[in-house]
Amino acid sequence: MPDDLVLAVDQGTSSTKCLLVEPSGAVVATGSAEVPIRYPRPGWVEQDADEILDSVLTAAAACLDGVDRGRVGAVGFSTQRESAVVWDKRTGRPAGPVLGWQDQRAQPICDALREKGQAARVRDLSGLPLDPMFSAAKLRWLLDRTPDAAVGTVDSWLLFALTGSHRIESGNASRTQLLDVRAGSWSAELLDLFGIPSTALPQVTPSSGDLGVISERGGVLAGLPITAVLGDSHAALYAHGSQAAGGVKVTYGTGSSVMRLGAVDDPGVCLTVAWNDSLAAEGNIRSSGATVAWLASFLGVSPSRVADLAADASSDGVFLVPGFGGLAAPWWDDTAVGLISGLTLGTTPAQVARAAIESIAHQVADVIDAMGPADCVLADGGASGNDVLMQIQADLTGVPVRRARTTNLSALGAAFLAGGFTPPISYDEFRPQPGVFSHQRDAWRSAVARARTPHDGSIA
């Protein structure tokens, strides 16, 4: 059938993946390309905007190789969020590095606003705690060095580069910390606080609809309409379809995103735009898979070996709190430190490995506790393939964990929204085991309290 396929472009931190998707949800072709990441100084994380664009075109060309272009009816994008991009208004060329979502160089900008007593107001308007993870402070840092430039997030850069239109999707806009999240428009007050001129910003656009036609710069994509753009975590939530109504979606990656539809009145949880006019609550965890990768490097083994060690071990009172760069949701404590507690002369690498895996589940459980009761946990992302982790998660939260059998949920969510179809997702289910796990949760909270250094700030 003509126009029955949707090309999904999932532009992530380390790679871009493209999937060609049928209305049934079946994937008929794929392509991918790596994206370099640079760490020029401690706490600095950079990428190159042209390399990101090139990765999209390379992955798309590989995906569409040998495919009848007449069958491709639309393109949907899922993108990394919060990363900050700057480009020259006149030439359209990048004018500085892309500052990744993990980049911490703008911490002094956030600290200055906090010292002026503005943290609570920023939180009230944007729905987000004052933190350099979000785009606003990074955009200020870039504009200080490239005045009169255009700025945006990765989705807005790609929309500009491919269609010539300076736009940003509403969900991605809500992660900049410059959007009045309830009004769905840029906040003049937030722009003033961060010193961002409105003329530098893109126009906020819905997540779906007529979002532009790709120009000749798009190579094999030229002439195709873009009909959906979503942040990666939002796209994964959308892919779960009707299951999302009562569940909490957890994407397990380098960090983790815990998200559910609807607003939540808790200072440890963010308010964000899910897609179009729908709001969602989200908690971001900075170190999940990164904790396992760190421990693997520390022990001189592979991450898979860490998982193997943890599978048959007991942590036996050992807790690992991965506060490598502070703790995010629900604590939002930049002064927290990494900590391993409960060590004895008899502690083994297997116990620490188990504690590392358990730290992922405990952090997710912390965010779900802040969000309130849920019917189930909807799991996706690379680390969700670990059966031990999924069972621990079910035990600690006390609700079933439903793991999507389909991979690439972010790309599929973008395809589903772009194509206007919502095929069902199948799941593996992990049910809570009999037993009382409250003592483990209490001991974890005690370890977190020790990792958090005393301070007089709030999580607002």
C-alpha positions in Angstrom: 0.0 0.0 0.0 1.3 3.5 -0.7 2.1 5.8 2.2 1.6 3.0 4.8 5.0 3.2 6.5 6.3 5.7 9.0 10.0 6.4 9.5 10.8 6.9 13.2 14.0 8.7 14.0 15.2 8.2 17.6 18.1 10.7 18.2 19.7 9.7 21.4 22.7 10.7 23.4 25.2 8.1 22.0 23.5 7.1 18.7 20.7 7.7 16.3 18.4 4.8 15.3 15.9 4.8 12.5 13.0 2.3 12.3 10.5 1.8 9.4 7.2 0.9 11.0 4.0 -0.6 9.7 0.6 0.3 11.2 0.6 -3.1 12.9 3.7 -2.0 14.9 6.0 -4.3 12.9 9.4 -3.0 12.1 10.4 -3.7 8.5 13.8 -2.0 8.3 16.3 -0.3 10.6 19.4 1.8 10.5 21.8 3.4 13.0 24.7 5.7 13.4 26.9 6.5 16.4 27.2 10.1 17.8 30.5 11.1 19.4 30.5 12.5 23.0 33.3 14.6 24.3 34.3 15.4 27.9 36.7 18.3 27.7 36.7 19.0 31.4 35.3 17.4 34.5 31.5 18.0 34.5 31.5 19.1 30.8 29.7 17.0 28.3 29.7 18.1 24.6 28.5 17.0 21.2 28.6 18.6 17.8 25.3 19.7 16.2 26.5 18.9 12.7 27.5 15.4 13.8 24.1 14.9 15.3 22.5 15.9 12.0 24.8 13.7 10.0 24.0 10.7 12.2 20.3 11.3 11.4 20.9 11.3 7.7 23.3 8.3 7.9 20.9 6.2 9.9 17.9 7.2 7.7 19.8 6.3 4.5 20.7 2.9 5.9 17.1 2.3 7.0 15.6 3.3 3.6 18.1 1.5 1.5 16.2 -0.6 -1.0 12.8 0.7 0.3 10.2 2.1 -2.1 10.1 5.8 -1.0 6.5 6.0 -2.2 5.5 3.8 0.8 6.8 6.2 3.4 4.1 8.6 4.4 5.5 10.4 7.4 8.5 10.9 9.7 8.3 11.0 13.5 11.2 12.1 15.7 12.1 11.0 19.3 15.0 13.1 20.6 17.3 13.4 23.6 16.1 16.2 25.8 17.5 19.2 27.7 20.7 19.3 25.6 21.4 22.9 24.5 22.2 23.9 20.9 23.3 27.3 19.5 23.6 28.3 15.8 24.2 31.4 13.7 20.9 33.1 12.7 22.3 34.2 9.3 24.2 31.2 8.2 22.3 28.4 10.0 25.6 26.9 11.1 26.4 25.7 14.6 28.0 28.5 16.7 29.2 26.5 19.6 29.2 23.0 21.1 26.0 21.1 22.1 25.9 21.0 25.9 24.6 17.6 26.8 21.9 17.0 29.4 24.5 15.7 31.8 26.7 18.9 31.5 27.2 20.7 34.8 29.1 23.8 33.7 26.1 26.1 34.2 25.8 25.2 37.9 27.0 28.7 39.0 24.1 30.3 37.1 21.7 28.2 39.0 23.5 28.9 42.3 23.3 32.6 41.7 19.5 32.4 41.2 19.1 30.3 44.3 21.1 32.8 46.3 18.7 35.5 45.1 15.8 33.4 46.4 14.4 32.5 43.0 14.4 28.7 43.2 10.8 28.4 44.4 9.6 30.8 41.7 11.4 29.0 39.0 9.9 25.7 40.2 6.4 27.2 40.4 6.4 28.5 36.8 8.4 25.8 35.0 7.4 22.7 37.1 11.1 21.9 37.4 13.6 22.3 40.2 16.4 24.7 39.6 19.1 22.5 38.2 21.7 22.7 35.3 20.4 19.5 33.9 17.6 21.5 32.3 18.4 23.7 29.3 17.9 27.3 30.6 21.2 27.8 32.4 23.1 26.1 29.6 21.4 28.3 27.0 22.5 31.3 29.1 26.1 30.0 29.1 26.1 29.6 25.3 24.5 33.1 24.7 27.1 34.7 26.9 29.7 33.5 24.3 27.6 33.8 21.2 25.3 36.8 21.5 22.5 37.3 18.9 22.5 33.6 18.1 19.6 31.3 17.8 19.2 28.6 20.4 17.2 25.5 21.1 17.2 21.9 22.0 18.1 18.9 19.8 14.6 18.7 18.4 14.5 22.3 17.5 18.0 22.1 15.8 16.9 19.2 13.7 13.6 20.9 12.7 15.5 24.0 11.7 18.2 22.1 9.8 15.7 19.9 8.0 12.8 22.3 7.4 14.3 25.8 7.9 11.7 26.6 10.6 12.8 27.6 14.1 10.4 25.5 16.2 10.5 23.4 19.4 8.0 20.7 20.4 6.0 21.4 23.5 7.3 18.5 25.6 10.9 19.4 24.8 10.1 23.0 25.5 8.8 22.1 28.9 12.3 20.6 29.7 14.1 23.9 29.1 12.9 25.5 32.4 11.8 28.5 30.3 8.2 27.4 29.6 5.3 28.3 31.7 4.3 24.6 31.9 0.6 25.2 32.7 0.2 28.0 30.0 2.2 26.1 27.4 4.1 29.2 26.3 7.4 30.9 27.1 7.4 32.7 30.4 8.5 36.3 30.2 9.5 36.1 33.9 11.7 33.0 33.4 13.3 34.5 30.3 14.1 37.6 32.4 15.5 35.5 35.3 17.8 33.5 33.1 18.6 36.4 30.8 17.4 34.7 27.6 16.0 37.1 24.8 12.8 35.8 23.3 14.2 36.6 19.9 16.7 33.8 20.3 14.1 31.1 21.1 12.1 28.9 18.8 8.3 28.9 18.4 6.6 26.4 20.6 4.7 23.9 18.4 2.4 20.9 19.2 3.8 17.4 19.3 1.8 16.2 16.3 0.4 17.7 13.1 1.9 19.5 10.2 5.4 20.2 11.5 7.1 20.9 8.2 8.4 19.2 5.0 12.0 18.1 4.9 14.1 20.1 2.5 16.9 19.0 0.1 19.3 19.3 3.0 17.7 16.1 4.3 19.1 13.9 1.5 17.0 10.7 1.3 14.4 12.3 3.6 13.8 15.3 1.2 10.1 15.9 0.5 8.8 13.8 3.5 6.5 15.4 6.0 7.3 15.5 9.7 4.1 14.8 11.6 5.3 14.1 15.1 8.1 15.1 17.5 8.5 13.9 21.1 11.1 13.8 23.8 12.5 10.3 24.1 11.0 9.5 27.5 7.7 11.0 26.4 7.7 8.8 23.3 8.3 5.7 25.3 5.3 6.5 27.5 3.2 7.1 24.4 4.1 3.7 23.0 2.6 2.0 26.0 -0.8 3.2 24.9 -3.8 2.5 27.2 -1.5 0.8 29.8 -0.1 4.3 30.5 -3.3 5.4 32.1 -2.8 3.7 35.5 0.8 2.7 35.3 4.2 4.4 35.9 6.6 4.2 33.0 10.2 3.6 33.8 12.9 3.8 31.1 16.0 2.2 32.4 19.1 3.6 30.7 22.3 5.4 31.7 20.0 7.2 34.0 16.3 6.5 34.4 13.1 8.4 33.6 10.1 7.7 35.8 6.9 9.2 34.3 3.2 9.0 34.6 0.3 10.9 33.1 -1.2 13.7 35.2 0.2 16.2 37.7 1.6 15.2 41.1 1.8 17.6 44.0 5.2 16.7 45.4 8.3 18.9 45.3 10.6 15.9 44.4 8.8 15.3 41.2 8.8 17.4 38.0 5.7 18.7 36.1 6.2 18.4 32.4 4.3 18.3 29.1 3.8 14.7 28.0 2.6 15.5 24.4 0.4 18.2 23.0 -1.7 19.5 25.9 -1.3 16.5 28.2 0.7 17.0 31.4 2.8 14.4 33.1 4.8 13.9 36.3 8.4 12.8 36.0 11.3 12.0 38.2 14.8 11.8 36.7 17.5 9.5 38.1 21.0 10.4 37.1 22.8 7.1 37.6 21.3 3.7 36.8 23.1 1.8 34.1 26.0 4.3 34.8 26.3 2.8 38.3 26.9 -0.7 36.9 29.3 0.7 34.3 31.3 2.5 37.1 31.4 -0.6 39.2 32.5 -2.7 36.3 35.4 -0.3 35.6 36.3 -0.2 39.3 36.4 -4.0 39.5 38.1 -4.4 36.1 35.3 -6.6 34.7 32.5 -6.1 32.1 29.0 -4.7 33.0 27.6 -8.1 32.1 29.9 -9.7 34.7 28.6 -7.3 37.3 25.0 -8.5 36.5 26.1 -12.1 36.7 27.8 -11.6 40.1 24.6 -9.9 41.4 22.2 -12.5 40.1 22.9 -15.2 42.8 24.2 -12.9 45.6 22.7 -11.1 48.5 23.7 -7.6 49.3 23.5 -8.6 53.0 23.4 -5.1 54.4 25.6 -3.4 51.8 24.1 -0.3 50.1 25.5 1.7 47.2 24.1 5.2 46.8 25.3 6.5 43.4 25.5 10.2 44.2 28.4 10.7 41.7 27.1 14.1 40.7 24.6 14.6 43.5 21.1 13.0 43.6 18.2 14.0 41.4 14.6 13.0 41.9 13.1 13.0 44.5 15.9 14.6 46.5 17.4 17.2 44.0 20.5 17.5 46.2 23.6 18.5 44.3 25.7 18.2 47.5 25.0 14.5 47.9 28.0 12.2 47.5 28.5 8.6 46.3 28.5 6.2 49.2 28.9 2.5 49.9 27.7 1.5 53.4 27.6 -1.7 55.4 31.1 -2.9 54.4 32.9 -5.5 56.5 36.1 -7.3 56.1 34.1 -10.2 54.7 32.2 -8.1 52.0 32.6 -9.6 48.5 32.5 -8.1 45.0 29.2 -10.0 44.5 27.6 -8.3 47.4 28.6 -4.9 46.1 27.4 -5.9 42.6 24.0 -6.8 44.1 23.9 -3.5 45.9 24.5 -1.7 42.6 21.6 -3.4 40.9 19.4 -2.8 43.9 20.3 0.9 43.9 18.6 1.2 40.6 15.4 -0.3 41.9 15.5 1.7 45.2 15.9 5.0 43.3 12.9 4.2 41.1 10.9 3.2 44.2 11.8 6.5 45.8 10.3 8.4 42.9 7.2 6.2 42.8 6.7 6.8 46.5 6.7 10.5 45.8 4.3 10.1 42.9 1.7 8.1 44.8 0.1 4.6 44.2 0.4 3.0 40.8 -1.3 0.0 39.3 2.0 -1.3 37.8 5.4 -0.4 36.6 5.8 -0.3 32.8 9.5 -1.1 32.1 11.5 -0.4 29.0 15.1 0.5 28.1 18.3 -1.5 28.1 18.6 -2.5 31.8 15.0 -3.7 31.8 16.3 -6.9 30.1 17.8 -7.9 33.5 15.3 -10.3 35.1 16.9 -9.9 38.5 16.4 -6.1 38.4 12.8 -6.5 37.3 12.0 -8.9 40.1 13.7 -6.6 42.7 11.7 -3.7 41.3 8.4 -5.6 41.7 9.3 -6.6 45.3 10.4 -3.1 46.4 7.4 -1.3 44.9 4.8 -4.0 45.7 3.2 -3.8 42.3 3.6 -5.9 39.1 6.4 -4.9 36.7 5.4 -5.2 33.1 8.4 -5.3 30.8 7.8 -4.5 27.1 8.8 -7.4 24.9 9.3 -4.9 22.1 12.6 -2.9 22.1 13.1 0.7 20.9 9.9 2.0 22.6 11.0 5.6 22.1 11.2 5.2 18.3 8.0 3.3 18.2 6.2 5.9 20.2 7.3 8.5 17.7 6.1 6.3 14.9 2.7 5.6 16.5 2.0 9.3 17.0 3.3 10.3 13.5 1.2 7.6 11.9 -1.9 7.9 14.0 -1.9 4.2 15.0 -1.6 2.6 18.4 -1.0 -1.2 18.1 -0.9 -3.1 21.4 2.4 -3.8 23.2 3.0 -7.3 24.7 4.7 -7.7 28.1 6.5 -10.0 30.4 5.2 -9.7 33.9 7.1 -9.9 37.2 4.9 -10.0 40.3 5.9 -9.1 43.8 7.1 -12.1 45.9 5.6 -12.8 49.3 7.6 -11.1 52.0 8.1 -7.8 53.8 10.6 -5.5 52.1 9.9 -2.4 54.2 13.1 -3.0 56.2 15.2 -2.9 53.1 13.5 0.4 52.1 14.2 1.8 55.5 17.8 0.8 55.4 18.2 2.3 51.9 16.7 5.6 53.2 19.2 5.7 56.0 22.0 5.2 53.5 20.7 8.0 51.3 20.5 10.3 54.4 24.2 9.6 55.1 25.1 10.4 51.5 23.3 13.8 51.6 25.6 16.4 53.2 23.9 18.9 55.5 22.8 22.1 53.7 20.2 24.8 54.2 18.7 24.7 50.7 15.4 23.1 49.8 14.4 20.9 46.9 12.1 23.6 45.5 
